[in-house]
Each structure stands twice: as C-alpha cells, then as structure tokens.
Amino acid sequence: MKIPKSLLIDPEKNSVYGAFAVAVSIWAFSYSVIFGQVLILAYYAVWLPLILVDYRRFLRQLSSAWLPLLFAAYVCFSVFWSQAPGVTARTSVQYFSHIACAYIAARTVSVRTLTIGALIGIFIVLIYSLKVANYSEDVLDGTVNFVGAFASKNQIGFVGSLGIYFCVVFLAFYRRGRLSLILAVPVVLLSAYVLVVSHSATSMASIPAVLALVALLAMSKLLSRRYRRVIFLIGAGLLVVVVFVALNLGLMDFVLGLFGKDSTLTGRTYLWEQGWNAVQKSPILGVGYAAYWVQGFAEAERLWNEFYITTRTGFHFHNTYIEALVELGFVGATLVSLIMLRTLYGHVSAVIFRTWQADSVILFGVMVLLLIRSFVEVEILNPYIMGSFLMYFSFFKLARLPVTRTRRSHAMEPADAPRGEADWPRHPGRPAAAGPS
C-alpha cells in the first residue's frame, strides 16, 4: 500500500499524523526519564524520517533558520573549551537533533494540528501522573506538593498551564462544532486541577497574564491596522511603567505573598548569586554546554548538598540567562536571547503590523509564557524539553514558505484541441503561461 506524501508532510492534510507525532513528542518530553531511550527513539522516529519523504521541502528557505543553526553550532563547538568534554559532546548533539526535529515539525505541521496534538498528549500525560499520584515535600518551604510522575512540581505545573492555554486557544480560534467543546472540557478541567494541587506559583501566576494578553490580541482583530499599531505602542509603554512602579513600590512582594513566596523566591536569589559568581570565571565562552552540573565537580556537589538534591541530577540555576552565561558565556546568552526576542517580535509584528492571523496570536502567547518562565526556570536550553521544542517551532514558523503547485503534464492537455487552444487562460483575467507549468 502506497501512502500519499500529503498525508505525512502537507500541513493542510496531515492533521491525523501530525497530531499523533506531537502527542508522542509530548509523552517523550515528559516521561523519557522514566521509560528510558525508547521514548526518545519514538520522538526521532515520528519526525526525522519525514526528510526522506520530500527533502526539498526542508531545504527551501533554509537560510531563514540561520540564527538557531548558529546557536546550535556554537553549542556543539563548546566541546573544545568544555571542562567536561564528554558530557558536552553527547548533550550538544542531542540538542542539535532536537532543534532539527522542531524544524521538521514547523515545516510539516500547522498550528492547529500542533494544538490538537498537544491537547491529546497533555491529557494522556496528566492521566498517567494522576495514576502514579506521587507527592513531594519541599524542604525549603515545608509544603507538600503533587508531582505525579514528574520530578518536581514546576514540571507538572508547566504541563498543566500548557493544557489550559491550548484548550482556551483551541476553543477560541479552532473550535468546529459542539463536539470540540465536549472533547476540550475534560482536558482544561484536569489541567486546572493539576495546576492547583501542584502549588506551582510560577505556572499559576503566568497563565492568567498570558491568557489576558491573548484576549487583547484577539480583540485587536476588530481594529484597523493603523489603530492596532497605536494601541500596541501605548500598551507597551504603559506595561513598562507599571512594571517599574511595581518594583519600586514593593508590589512584587505583595504578589509573591499571594502565592506563598517571599522575596528570595524560595532560595532562588541565592542560587542566582552563586551562578553569577561562576560566570566571572569564564565570562565570554562559559564552562561548556551542560558542563557545570556534573557529578564529581566541587561547585555542583556543594549546591546539590545545600539544596538537598539527593539524586545529584536535574538541577539548574532557575534562570535561563544565568544558566546560559555559566555554560555558554556572554556569546551563548546573547544568541539564545536573540532567538527569544526575534520570535516574540516576529509573531507580534505579524498581528499588529500585518494581516491579523490566529496562528501568530497563539504562538506569541506561547512565547510570552516561555519568556515569563525563563526568569525563574530553565526550559529552552535542554534537549527533549517541551519549552525548547515550542520555542524553536515558533521561530521556524516565522518563515512563510511559497505554496508548491503540482506540475501539469502534457498528457492532460486535450489531444484534439485546435492549435493555440491548449494555451488559452483557464481563469478569467489570468494570462496564459509561456509553456507548461
């Protein structure tokens, strides 16, 4: 049996396979630590073979991906100055292949299919976590939090916040009939429940802000392009003023208090200070990708001990930019920041300054969620992580690819047509082609 290529790589026709591939990816991102390499191989299996189906699709406008490719190359080259070259070599290749999978997904999967696949994958992931039903005590603040099958409350909280987000945008932009509503309601209820019982302050604080921003962008569709620009510029200025006033009047401590946090963010400020001290030792290039949190290294062992990380794995500085500075120096931190900013600006400018599109609104909301979390979590610097996959998917979606048209063969022309009749325009007002198209 021969499967048409369009069912695998055409974003308009591959919704079934695309949703399946996204769901498999989310399962792999969530539980590869538990189920091992088989999930990682499944993740590669749903994306990498698509190159063989139509390699021209992925070579087209490849230059638009120069910034992530430059960052990936820099990550790989950091093996030459890494203090743990073996770890850096292995992890950098994994990160590069992870970016490649996100690139393939962006070229073959529509945003609607991504949303549907994410909802399916998140629902299955949360169901399994409820079945495992693990709880973890935070030794720093004394709270007991639901973690399910994850290693921390922040990980399952992120999945819950994504479940709520994709449910809302699916119902707002992509719903088709009452059946869509019936299928989406269980996912949003389960995600909300997990978000509450996990007590993840970062997730609970970020998702309302992101949804409010998406609602404003959705309403901007009613305005002309000129008014959208004016309101956007005024709103951006007011946002900067509000943030500045909040920081100077102590409103930030009040907001943190609502979520049971203090000004130290449960020890994060101390951890940031330790990270900044580590940056001073190699500020330009860093210590090498993934070469700081290595068992046997004195500083990593000390921080693991101070924060009661008995597993001595899966820990970071809880700040994307400090983590990037430590491992990749100012060069790497600048590159990853440019990727984040370019993606944010690309999608918001598409909504404000060009024709309004729901896809750009949704991906901008995803990027804002990742931006907020980037100051207290590290979710875009590691391979096989949902945050980095979504960021690179959003970046690669900025490229508008030309629509490919099927070539017409000579056999399709009428054999008994009078001379010149086969070249007549087939559409009113459209000039005839000079030759077979």
N, C-alpha and C positions, 0 to 999 in steps of 0.2 A: 504494500500500500504506500502510495506516494503522498506525503503531506505538503500542501501548498505552502510556499515560503511565507505568504502573507499572514498565515495563522501563527507564525512564530515571531516575525520581526516587523510587521506592519502595525503601528500604534492604533490604527483605526479598526483593525480586525483581530488583533491578538489578545483581546481582553481576558479570555479564559487562561491562556498560557501565562500571560503577563501577571495576572493576579496570583496564580499559583506560584510563579517564581518569586514574587515579592513576599508572599506568605512564608515560603521556605526560607528566604533570606532572614526574615524577622525571627523565625524559630532558631536559625543558626546563630544570629547575633545574641539571642537571649540565653540559650542553653548549650552552646558549644563547650563550655567549661564542664558541664555535667555529662553530656553524651559523647564528648571527645571529637576526634577528627572526622568522624562520619558526617557530621553536620556541616563542617567546613567543606568537605568534598561535595556534599549536596549543593551547597551555595555556589561553588565553582561550576558544578555540572549544569545548573539552570541558566548560567549567563555566558560562560566562555565559549561553549560550542556554537553559539549564535554567530560568532565571527565566521565560521565555516559556511554558514547559510548564505551570507551576502557580505563579503568583506568590503565591498565598495561603499556600502552604507556607513561604515565606521571610519573609512579613510577620508570621506567627504568633509571638508572644512575642519580637518584635524587641527589646523593652526589656531582655531578658536579655543582650544584646550591647553594653550601654551603655559599658562600660569600654574595650574595643578601639575602639569608634567614637569615643569621646572622645579616645583617644590618636591615632587616625588624623586626626581633625580638628585636633588640636594640631600634628601633623607638617605638615599642609597649611598651617596658619596661620603656621608659622615662616618662610614665604617673606617675610613683611612685615618681619622683622628679620634676614634671612639676609645674610651677606656675599657669597653667590653666588646671588642670587635665581633666576636661570635654571635652574641645576642643581637647586636645591631644589624649584622648581615642577614640573619634569619627574619627578624621583625620588619626590616625595611623592605624586603622582597614581598612579605605578606601585605604590607601597607600599599605597595605599588600595585599588586594584583587586586587589592580591594578597590583602589581607585579605578582600575580598568573595568571591574565589574559594574561600578556605578556609572561609568561612561557608556558601557553597553546598554545598561538599563535605561539611561536617559535617551539613547538613540532608538530604542525599540518599544518603550512603554510610555503611554500617555499619563498625565497627572491623574486623570480619573481612574485609570487602571491601578496606578500606584495607591490611590486612596482606598479602593476596594480591597486590594491585596493586603494593605496594611491593616485594615479592619479585620479581615479574616485571620491574619497571623497574630495580631494582638489579642483577639478573642481566645484563640487556642492557647497562647502563651499564658494568659491570665487564668484560664480554666485549670491548666496544669499547676500553676502556682497555688491556686486555692486547694487543689488536691493535696499538694505537698504540705502546705499550711505551716511553714516554719516561722518562728518569731525570733527576734534578736534583741538583746539588751544593749543599749548604747551606754557604755561605761562612762562616757564623758558627761552626759546629762541625766543618766539614770532612767531613761524611758525604755519601754518595751514596744518594739515596732514590728509590724508584719513585713516579712521579706519574701515569703513564698518560697520559690525555688531559686531566688537570686541571692547574691552575696551581701547586698545592702538595701536599705530602704530607698535610697536615692535612685537605684537602678529600676526597681519596680515602680517607683513613683513616676519616673520618666516615661515608662511604658504606659502607665495609667493616664498621664497627661496627654500623650500622643493619641491614645484611644479616644479621649474626649474631643480632642482637636479634630481628628479625622472624621469622627461622627458628625460633628457640627458642620464642618465644611461640606461633607457629603450631602447632608440633608439640605443645606442652603444652596448649593450650586449644582449638584449632580443627581438629586433625587428624581426618580421616574416612577410615579405612581405610589399607591399606598403600601405596596409590598416592600419598597425600600425603607419606609419608615418603620415597618414592623421588624425588619431584619436589623436595623441600626439601633433600635432602642435597647435590646439586651447588652450590646457592646458598650454603650455610653453608661448604662447603669452599673455594669460590672467594673468599668474603668473608674467611675466616680467612687465606688465602694472601696476599691483597692487603694485609690489615692488617699482616701480619708484614713483608712486603718494603717497605712504605711507611715503616716505622720511626716512625709517628706515636705518640709517647708519650702524648699526651692520649687518643687513642682506645683504645690498649691498656690504659691504666690505668683508664679509666672503664667499659668494657663489663663486666669481671668484677664490679665493685661493683654495677652496675645489675642484672645477672642474679641476683646473690645476694639483693638486696632483693626482686626479683620472686618469687624462690623462697620467701622468707619470707612474703610476702603470699599466695602461692598456698596455702601450708600453713595459713595462718590460716583458711581455709575450714572446716577441721575443728573449729574452736573456736566456742563460742557468742559472741554479740555482746559480752557483758559481759567475757569473758576477752580478746577481741581488744582492747578499749579499754585494759585494764590492761597487757597486754604491749606495746601500742604506746607508751603513755606511759613505761613503764620503758625500752623500747628507745630512744626518742628522747632521754631523759635520759642514758643510757649513751653514745650517739653523741656528744652534746655534750662529755661528759667525755673521751672517747677523743680527739676532735679537739683539745681544749685541751691534753691531756697530750702528744700527738704534736708539736704546735707548740712546746711549751716544752722538750721533751727532745731535739729535733733529729731525730726520726724522719722528719720530712718530707724532710730532706736525704738520708736513707738510701733512702727510697722513690724520690726523684728519681734517685739514683745508679743504681738498678736499671734505669732506662730511659735511662741515659746523659745525664742532665741535671744541671746544677748549680743552686745557689740563685738564680741570676739568670734561670733558665728561658730560656736562650739569648737573653739580651738583653731579655726581656720587662719585667723590673723597671725598666730604664732607660726603656723606651718608656712604661711606666705613669707614671713620674715626669714625662716630657715632657707626657703627656696631662693630668696634674693641674695642671701649670703653665699649660696652655692653658685649663683650666677657670676659673682665677682671673680671666681677662679678661672673662668673661661667665658668671657662675655661675648665674644664675637661669634665663635663657632659652636660653643657648648661642649658637653662631655660626650656627645654622640647620641643618636636616636635610640631610645629605650635602654640607655647605658647607665642610668642613675640608680633606679630601683632594681639592683642586682644583689642576690643573696651573697653574703660574704664581704660586701663593701661596708666600711665602717659607718658612714653617714646614714645610709639606708637602714642598716641594722639598728642604729640608735633611734631613728624616728619610728621605725616599726615598734620598737620596745616602748617608746614614750606614748604611742597612741594605741597600745595593746593589740597590735595586728599580729596575732599568733601564727597566722598562715604565712606571713612574710611574702605575700604576693598581692597583686591587685590594689595597690595603694598609689596615691599621687598627691600633688600639691593642692588639689582642689581649686585650681585656677589654670585655665588653658594657657594663658600668656606667660605665666611664671614657669609652668611646665615646659613650654616651648623654649623659653630663654635658657633654662637649665640644660636641656638636652640638645638644642639646636642653635643656641646663641641668638644674638640680635638679627642675624641674617634669616634664620628659620622663623623666628617670631614675626618678623616683618612680612615674610612670604605668606604665612598662614593667615595673618591679619588682612592682607590684601585680598586673599581668596574670599574671606568672610565679607569684607566690605564691598568687593566687586559684585558678589552675588546679591547682597542686600540692595545695593543701588540699582543693579540691573533689573530686578523684578519690580521695585517700587517705581522706577522711572517708566517701566512699561505700562504701569497702571495710571500714573499721573500725567506723563508727557506724551504717551502714545495711545493707541486704541485700547480701551478697557478690556481686560481678559481675566476670567476667573482663575485660570491656571497660575498666572503671576501673583494674584492675591493670595492663593493658597501657599505657594512656595515662599512668598515673602513672609507669611505668618510662621512657616516652619523655620525660616532663618532667624526671625526675631526671637522665637523660642530658644533656638540654639545660642543666639547671642547673649540672652539673659543668663542662661545656664553656664555660659563659658566663663563667667567671672567667679563661679563657685564650684564648677565641675570640670572634668576633662573628658570630652565626648567626641572630639573631632580629630584627635591626634593618634588614635589607636586603630588598628585593623579589626575587622569583624565587629564593628560597633554601629548601632543604628544611627547615632548622631553624625558620624563621618560619612556614612552612606548617603544620608539625606542631604548633607551639605554639598557633596560632590554631584549628586543627582541634580540638585537645584542649580548649581553652577553650569553644568553641561546643558541644561535646558535653556540657557540664555541664547544659545546658538540656534538661529532659525534656518533650518535646512530647506533647500529647494525641493519642491514636490517632483518626484520622478514620475514620468509618464511612460506607459507601455508603448513600445515601438509597433508601428503598423507594418505588416509585411505586404509585399506586392500581391500576394495571393488574395488579399482582402479587397483589392480593387476590382470593380466589375470588368470581367474579361471582354465583354462585348460593348463596352462603353465607347461612344464616339471619341475621336481624338480631342484631347483637352478637357473632356468632361470629368475624367477622374481627378483632375487637379482643381475643380471648382471648389470654392469655400463651402464647407459643410455647416457653417454657422453664419447667420446674417451679420454683416459688418466686420467679419474676421477675414483678413487677406489670405489668399491661398499660399501654401508653403512652396518654397522653391524646389523641393524634392521630397522624397518620402520621409516622414517624420519618425 
